[in-house]
């Protein structure tokens, strides 16, 4: 344990993001193979220690980490992710003071100096960051809007420790209660299944100016999925979505390293490939679930998608490592990503683009169609206008329906699912409420899996649909522009038409997300059919306990 972490008379702040040094072993070396370093210092009321490893994507020349900008702006920074609009911010900040680097980290330090926590509103990107301001005596932790990059924290003596992954925290890890794990089969909110370990939420920050702040460990919500005025014109909305999405993809693909695309054969990844035209394409396929047939036309003739496949025995062999890298139990999507990202890394890519967020933001999940039809029934059939009580008797109230759809733990956890609905399910109709609910619950585990499985092989996963401009644009759209009688994600399908995505992909109704043919492998189908993950969840939890306890 580094000396600055040892208990003493002073309050302490200590932590590290995406980091490893000889002092702490190699628990996070996979996240950053290109540089490693540590910083220990003091502010008036605390000792501070930061450690960091770096995955070099922008400005690949050797740079010492953590980023030390004390001379120019009094800041030391540990930073994970990228601010995609850093060049425009840099131009805005240029005042004749020389720049030490040609990357986004130095821009982060200077926007902090200019705007403080208000800098977050100006940054377009994904990040988990820890910033030490020696001039003001402040330590600042922050996470991006959607929660693409992770940040965990735990009490450490009279101070606090923080890290990109739970396994790197310098504390003894012990299993603790987690209501979401029982309700959803995974954790996704503040509480983790490790005693005393918490997750900083998406769009949140923590700021420490005194020992009292350390004791409070207060989090501040600086961004949430807004409720905005609706768009009025379909054509203008399609044009704006297309322009924003094209830019979102291009700024994520602009880097000094090879970029790959996870090409499922579905609409979202096909749109990404229509824009970026990558030659590095990968799809997971099985004899029981053919994704390759649709992935081929989605490649636009640029290259043959590399087909990744595995069987039940391969899964069992890999699961202990998967569980370790995930930190906490997750879904079978992680297994698909593990094998895909492993091959992507072997082939030399460093950045991978994927389609997380599109379904939650644009009404893509098939389960939303149940809710859409229930809304149609209430609104369109005049004969049912007086039969609200009967509808509630048959289907339950809106909150109850959403809770049942979310809950995977049985009758004992339905109450907690209802609490989650009350907390997150806002909106004018059931589809919008479900999308917001999923954004803050089920999508969070998708982002964790995408980050962890990529990071396990020193890759960075980037999700263009989670550009904040697209997120805010999506919530301005009426549900009828997302879900229609025939299709989901209607506005994205129109964009795909403009981008010349093959119509066989645009209007396909058979495509499923990344999932395993688990019921066929096990010979057992659960209550939810092919989407029943209950037996997999048990296997995953056993692997997690074995990995950590």
C-alpha positions in Angstrom: 0.0 0.0 0.0 1.5 3.4 -0.9 2.7 5.4 2.0 0.2 8.2 1.4 -2.7 5.7 2.1 -1.5 4.9 5.6 -3.8 6.3 8.3 -2.4 9.4 10.0 -3.6 12.5 11.8 -4.7 14.3 8.6 -7.8 13.6 6.6 -6.8 11.8 3.4 -8.1 11.6 -0.2 -6.6 8.8 -2.2 -7.5 6.9 -5.2 -6.7 5.9 -8.7 -8.5 5.6 -12.0 -7.6 3.1 -14.7 -4.3 2.6 -12.9 -1.6 0.3 -11.7 2.0 0.6 -10.4 4.4 -1.8 -8.8 3.0 -0.7 -5.5 -0.5 -2.1 -6.2 0.3 -5.0 -8.5 -1.2 -5.4 -12.0 -5.0 -5.4 -11.4 -5.6 -2.7 -13.9 -2.7 -3.0 -16.3 -5.1 -4.3 -19.0 -6.8 -0.9 -19.1 -3.6 1.0 -20.0 -0.6 -0.7 -21.4 1.1 2.4 -22.9 2.2 4.3 -19.8 2.1 3.9 -16.0 2.8 6.3 -13.2 1.9 7.7 -9.8 1.6 11.0 -8.0 1.7 11.8 -4.3 1.2 15.2 -2.9 -0.7 17.4 -0.5 -3.3 20.0 -0.4 -3.9 22.1 2.7 -6.2 19.6 4.4 -5.3 16.3 2.9 -2.7 14.0 1.5 -3.5 12.9 -2.1 -2.3 9.9 -4.1 -3.2 9.2 -7.7 -2.0 6.3 -9.9 -2.8 5.8 -13.6 -2.1 3.7 -16.6 -2.7 5.1 -20.1 -4.2 3.6 -23.3 -2.8 6.0 -25.9 -5.3 6.8 -28.6 -4.8 10.5 -29.2 -1.2 12.0 -29.0 0.6 8.7 -28.9 4.0 10.0 -28.0 5.3 9.1 -24.5 3.5 11.1 -21.8 4.0 10.8 -18.1 0.9 9.9 -16.1 -1.0 11.0 -14.1 -1.1 14.2 -16.2 0.8 16.9 -14.4 -0.3 20.4 -15.4 0.5 22.1 -12.1 2.9 24.6 -13.8 0.3 25.8 -16.3 -3.0 25.5 -14.3 -2.3 23.9 -10.9 -3.9 20.6 -11.7 -2.9 16.9 -11.6 -5.3 14.7 -13.5 -6.1 10.9 -13.8 -8.4 10.6 -16.8 -10.1 7.6 -18.5 -12.0 8.1 -21.8 -12.0 10.9 -24.3 -13.6 14.4 -24.8 -14.4 14.3 -28.5 -14.8 18.1 -28.8 -11.4 18.8 -27.2 -10.0 20.5 -30.3 -12.8 23.1 -30.4 -12.5 23.6 -26.7 -8.7 24.0 -27.1 -9.2 26.7 -29.7 -11.6 28.5 -27.4 -9.1 28.4 -24.5 -5.9 29.3 -26.4 -4.6 32.5 -24.9 -0.9 32.3 -25.8 0.1 30.0 -22.9 2.1 27.1 -24.5 0.4 23.6 -24.6 2.4 20.7 -23.2 0.6 18.0 -25.1 -1.7 17.4 -28.1 -4.5 15.5 -26.4 -7.8 16.0 -24.5 -6.4 15.6 -21.0 -4.7 19.0 -21.0 -7.9 20.6 -22.3 -9.8 19.0 -19.3 -7.3 20.6 -16.9 -7.7 24.0 -18.5 -11.5 23.9 -18.8 -11.5 23.1 -15.1 -9.4 26.2 -14.4 -11.8 28.3 -16.5 -15.2 27.0 -15.5 -14.8 24.6 -12.6 -17.5 21.9 -12.4 -19.4 23.8 -15.1 -16.9 22.4 -17.6 -18.8 19.2 -17.7 -21.7 20.8 -19.6 -19.2 21.9 -22.3 -17.6 18.5 -22.8 -18.9 16.0 -25.4 -17.5 12.5 -24.6 -17.1 9.8 -22.0 -15.0 9.9 -18.9 -14.2 8.9 -15.4 -11.8 11.5 -14.0 -10.1 12.4 -10.8 -8.6 15.9 -10.6 -6.5 17.5 -7.9 -6.5 21.3 -7.9 -3.5 22.3 -5.7 -4.3 26.0 -6.1 -7.8 25.7 -4.6 -7.2 22.7 -2.4 -9.9 20.7 -4.2 -10.3 17.1 -5.3 -12.9 16.5 -8.0 -14.4 13.2 -9.3 -16.8 13.1 -12.2 -18.5 10.7 -14.6 -19.9 11.2 -18.1 -23.6 11.7 -18.8 -24.6 8.2 -19.8 -22.1 6.4 -17.6 -20.0 4.9 -20.3 -16.8 5.1 -18.2 -16.8 3.7 -14.7 -15.9 5.1 -11.3 -16.2 3.4 -7.9 -15.4 4.6 -4.5 -15.1 3.3 -0.9 -14.2 4.7 2.5 -10.5 4.2 3.4 -9.8 5.0 7.0 -10.7 8.7 7.4 -10.4 9.2 3.6 -11.7 7.8 0.4 -10.4 5.5 -2.3 -11.6 5.4 -5.9 -10.9 3.4 -9.0 -12.1 2.5 -12.5 -12.7 -1.1 -11.4 -13.6 -2.5 -8.0 -10.8 -5.0 -7.9 -8.3 -2.2 -7.8 -9.6 -0.6 -4.6 -7.1 -1.0 -1.8 -9.6 -2.5 0.6 -10.7 -6.0 1.6 -13.6 -7.0 -0.7 -16.5 -8.7 1.0 -19.9 -9.6 -0.3 -22.7 -7.3 0.6 -26.4 -6.9 0.0 -27.5 -5.5 -3.4 -31.3 -5.2 -4.1 -30.7 -4.7 -7.9 -28.7 -8.0 -8.1 -31.7 -9.9 -6.7 -34.3 -8.0 -8.8 -32.5 -7.7 -12.1 -29.8 -10.4 -12.0 -27.1 -7.7 -12.0 -26.2 -4.5 -10.2 -26.6 -1.2 -12.1 -27.0 1.6 -9.6 -25.1 3.1 -6.6 -25.0 0.0 -4.5 -22.7 -2.9 -5.6 -22.6 -6.4 -4.2 -19.4 -5.6 -2.4 -19.7 -4.3 1.1 -19.1 -0.5 1.3 -18.3 -0.1 -2.4 -20.4 2.4 -4.3 -20.6 3.4 -7.9 -20.7 7.1 -8.9 -23.8 7.4 -11.0 -24.0 8.5 -14.7 -24.0 12.3 -14.9 -22.7 12.7 -11.3 -19.7 14.3 -9.6 -18.2 14.5 -6.2 -16.2 17.5 -4.9 -14.0 17.6 -1.8 -12.9 20.8 -0.2 -12.6 19.8 3.4 -12.6 16.8 5.8 -16.3 17.4 6.2 -16.9 16.7 2.5 -15.0 13.4 2.9 -17.3 12.4 5.7 -20.5 13.2 3.7 -19.4 11.6 0.4 -22.1 13.7 -1.3 -22.8 13.2 -5.0 -24.2 15.9 -7.2 -26.3 15.2 -10.3 -25.0 17.5 -13.0 -26.9 15.9 -16.0 -30.0 13.7 -16.4 -32.0 12.6 -19.4 -34.1 15.7 -19.9 -37.8 16.3 -20.6 -37.9 18.7 -23.5 -40.4 20.3 -25.9 -41.4 17.9 -28.7 -40.2 18.2 -32.2 -42.9 19.4 -34.6 -41.6 18.4 -38.0 -40.8 14.8 -39.0 -38.5 15.7 -41.9 -36.5 18.2 -39.8 -36.2 15.6 -37.1 -34.9 12.9 -39.5 -32.4 15.4 -40.9 -31.2 16.5 -37.5 -30.8 12.9 -36.3 -28.8 12.0 -39.4 -26.5 15.0 -39.2 -25.9 14.4 -35.5 -25.4 10.7 -35.8 -22.9 11.1 -38.7 -20.9 13.5 -36.7 -21.1 11.4 -33.6 -19.7 8.4 -35.4 -16.9 10.4 -37.2 -15.6 12.0 -34.0 -15.4 8.7 -32.3 -13.6 7.1 -35.3 -11.1 10.0 -35.6 -8.0 8.8 -33.8 -4.4 7.6 -34.4 -5.2 3.8 -33.9 -7.1 1.2 -35.9 -10.9 1.2 -35.4 -13.1 -1.8 -35.6 -16.9 -2.2 -35.7 -19.0 -4.8 -33.9 -21.4 -5.7 -36.7 -24.3 -7.7 -35.6 -26.3 -7.4 -38.8 -28.9 -5.3 -37.0 -30.0 -1.8 -37.8 -27.8 0.1 -35.3 -24.4 -1.3 -36.2 -25.3 -1.2 -39.9 -25.9 2.6 -39.6 -22.5 2.9 -37.9 -20.8 1.0 -40.6 -22.7 3.0 -43.3 -20.9 6.1 -41.9 -17.4 4.8 -40.9 -16.9 2.1 -43.6 -14.4 0.2 -41.4 -12.4 -2.7 -42.9 -12.3 -4.4 -39.4 -15.7 -6.0 -38.9 -16.7 -8.6 -36.4 -19.9 -10.5 -35.7 -20.8 -13.3 -33.2 -22.8 -16.1 -34.8 -23.9 -19.6 -33.9 -25.4 -22.6 -35.8 -28.5 -21.9 -33.7 -28.4 -18.1 -34.2 -27.2 -16.9 -37.6 -26.0 -13.3 -37.4 -23.5 -13.6 -40.3 -26.1 -13.7 -43.1 -27.3 -10.1 -42.2 -23.9 -8.9 -41.2 -22.5 -9.5 -44.7 -24.7 -6.9 -46.5 -24.3 -4.6 -43.5 -20.5 -4.5 -44.4 -21.3 -2.5 -47.5 -18.8 -4.6 -49.5 -15.8 -3.1 -47.6 -14.7 -6.4 -46.1 -16.0 -9.8 -45.1 -17.1 -9.7 -41.4 -15.0 -12.0 -39.3 -17.4 -14.6 -37.8 -16.8 -15.3 -34.1 -18.3 -18.4 -32.6 -18.0 -20.6 -29.5 -19.8 -23.3 -27.7 -20.9 -24.2 -24.2 -17.5 -25.7 -23.2 -15.7 -22.6 -24.5 -18.0 -20.5 -22.4 -17.3 -22.5 -19.2 -13.6 -22.2 -19.7 -13.7 -18.5 -20.2 -16.3 -17.6 -17.6 -13.9 -17.3 -14.6 -11.9 -14.6 -16.4 -15.0 -12.9 -17.7 -16.5 -12.8 -14.1 -13.2 -11.3 -12.8 -13.0 -8.6 -15.4 -16.7 -7.7 -15.0 -16.2 -7.0 -11.3 -19.9 -8.0 -10.6 -22.3 -10.4 -12.2 -23.7 -9.4 -15.6 -25.6 -11.0 -18.5 -24.6 -13.4 -21.3 -24.0 -10.5 -23.6 -20.6 -10.2 -21.8 -19.6 -13.6 -23.1 -20.3 -12.7 -26.7 -18.3 -9.5 -26.2 -15.4 -11.3 -24.6 -14.8 -13.6 -27.5 -15.4 -10.8 -30.1 -13.1 -8.3 -28.3 -10.4 -10.9 -27.9 -10.2 -11.4 -31.6 -10.4 -7.7 -32.3 -7.4 -7.1 -30.1 -5.5 -9.9 -31.7 -6.0 -8.3 -35.1 -4.5 -5.0 -33.9 -7.4 -2.6 -33.4 -7.5 -0.4 -30.3 -10.9 1.3 -30.7 -14.2 -0.5 -31.3 -17.6 1.1 -32.2 -20.8 -0.4 -31.0 -24.5 0.4 -30.8 -25.3 0.7 -27.1 -28.1 3.1 -26.3 -30.1 3.1 -29.6 -32.8 0.8 -28.3 -33.4 2.7 -25.0 -33.4 6.1 -26.7 -35.4 5.3 -29.9 -37.9 2.6 -28.7 -36.1 -0.4 -30.2 -36.8 -3.2 -27.8 -39.6 -5.6 -28.8 -41.0 -5.5 -25.3 -41.9 -1.9 -25.8 -44.4 -3.0 -28.4 -46.6 -4.6 -25.7 -46.7 -1.2 -24.0 -47.4 0.6 -27.3 -50.4 -1.6 -28.0 -51.8 -1.1 -24.5 -51.6 2.7 -25.0 -53.3 2.3 -28.4 -56.0 0.3 -26.8 -56.7 3.0 -24.3 -56.5 5.9 -26.7 -58.1 4.5 -29.9 -60.9 2.2 -28.8 -63.8 4.4 -27.6 -65.7 1.3 -26.4 -63.0 0.9 -23.7 -63.0 4.5 -22.5 -65.1 3.6 -19.4 -63.3 0.3 -18.7 -60.1 1.6 -17.0 -60.8 -0.4 -13.8 -61.2 -3.6 -15.8 -57.9 -2.9 -17.6 -56.1 -2.4 -14.3 -57.6 -5.6 -13.0 -56.4 -7.5 -16.1 -53.0 -5.9 -16.6 -52.3 -3.8 -13.5 -51.7 -0.1 -13.4 -48.9 1.5 -15.5 -46.3 1.3 -12.7 -47.2 -2.3 -12.0 -46.9 -3.3 -15.6 -43.5 -1.6 -15.9 -42.3 -3.2 -12.7 -43.3 -6.7 -13.9 -41.5 -6.2 -17.2 -38.3 -5.1 -15.3 -38.4 -7.6 -12.5 -36.6 -11.0 -12.9 -36.5 -12.0 -9.3 -40.0 -13.3 -8.7 -42.7 -12.1 -6.3 -40.2 -11.3 -3.5 -38.4 -8.6 -5.5 -41.4 -7.0 -7.3 -41.6 -4.4 -4.6 -38.1 -3.2 -5.4 -38.8 -3.2 -9.1 -41.8 -0.9 -8.3 -39.4 1.4 -6.4 -37.2 1.6 -9.5 -40.2 2.5 -11.6 -41.2 5.3 -9.3 -37.6 6.6 -9.3 -36.9 6.6 -13.1 -40.0 6.0 -15.2 -41.0 9.5 -16.2 -42.7 10.4 -19.5 -46.0 11.0 -21.3 -46.7 7.3 -22.1 -45.6 3.8 -21.3 -43.0 3.5 -24.0 -41.2 6.7 -23.0 -41.4 5.7 -19.4 -39.9 2.3 -20.1 -37.1 3.8 -22.2 -36.1 6.2 -19.3 -36.3 3.3 -16.8 -34.1 1.1 -19.0 -31.6 4.0 -19.6 -30.8 4.2 -15.9 -31.1 0.5 -15.1 -30.6 -2.2 -17.7 -28.6 0.0 -20.0 -26.0 0.6 -17.3 -25.1 -3.1 -17.2 -24.8 -3.1 -21.0 -22.3 -0.2 -20.7 -20.4 -2.0 -18.0 -20.1 -5.1 -20.1 -19.0 -3.1 -23.2 -16.3 -1.2 -21.2 -15.0 -4.2 -19.2 -14.8 -6.7 -22.0 -13.0 -4.2 -24.2 -10.7 -3.1 -21.5 -9.8 -6.7 -20.7 -7.9 -6.7 -24.0 -6.7 -3.1 -23.9 -9.4 -1.8 -26.2 -11.7 1.2 -25.8 -15.4 0.8 -26.6 -17.2 3.8 -28.0 -21.0 4.2 -28.5 -22.0 6.9 -31.0 -25.7 6.7 -30.1 -24.8 8.0 -26.6 -23.6 11.3 -27.9 -25.4 13.7 -25.6 -26.8 15.6 -28.6 -28.5 12.5 -29.8 -29.7 11.6 -26.3 -31.3 15.0 -25.9 -32.7 14.9 -29.5 -34.3 11.5 -28.9 -36.3 12.7 -25.9 -37.8 15.5 -28.0 -39.5 13.0 -30.3 -43.0 11.8 -29.9 -43.4 8.0 -29.4 -45.1 7.7 -32.8 -41.8 8.6 -34.5 -40.2 5.7 -32.7 -42.8 2.9 -32.5 -45.4 2.4 -35.2 -47.8 -0.4 -36.0 -45.2 -2.2 -38.0 -41.8 -1.2 -36.7 -39.7 0.1 -33.9 -37.0 2.8 -34.2 -39.0 4.3 -37.1 -36.8 7.5 -37.2 -33.6 5.5 -37.3 -35.0 3.3 -40.1 -35.7 6.5 -42.1 -32.1 7.7 -41.5 -30.8 4.2 -42.5 -32.8 4.6 -45.8 -30.9 7.9 -46.5 -27.6 6.2 -45.7 -28.3 3.4 -48.1 -28.4 0.6 -45.6 -29.8 -2.5 -47.3 -33.5 -2.7 -47.0 -33.3 -6.3 -45.9 -31.6 -5.0 -42.7 -33.8 -1.9 -42.3 -37.1 -3.9 -42.3 -35.9 -7.2 -40.9 -38.1 -8.4 -38.0 -36.1 -11.5 -37.0 -32.9 -9.9 -35.6 -32.2 -10.4 -31.9 -29.6 -8.7 -29.8 -26.4 -10.3 -28.6 -27.6 -13.4 -26.8 -26.6 -17.0 -26.3 -28.6 -20.0 -27.5 -28.5 -20.9 -23.8 -31.8 -22.8 -23.7 -30.7 -25.1 -26.6 -27.3 -25.7 -25.0 -28.9 -26.5 -21.6 -31.9 -28.2 -23.0 -34.1 -26.1 -20.8 -36.4 -23.2 -21.6 -37.4 -20.8 -18.8 -40.6 -18.9 -18.2 -39.3 -16.1 -20.6 -38.4 -18.4 -23.4 -35.1 -17.8 -25.2 -34.6 -14.6 -23.2 -34.9 -16.4 -19.8 -31.4 -15.9 -18.2 -32.2 -17.3 -14.8 -30.1 -20.4 -15.1 -27.2 -18.5 -16.7 -27.5 -15.9 -13.9 -26.9 -18.6 -11.3 -23.8 -19.9 -13.2 -22.5 -16.3 -13.5 -22.9 -15.6 -9.8 -21.1 -18.8 -8.9 -18.2 -17.8 -11.2 -18.2 -14.3 -9.6 -18.0 -15.6 -6.1 -15.2 -18.0 -7.1 -13.3 -15.1 -8.7 -13.5 -12.7 -5.7 -14.2 -14.7 -2.6 
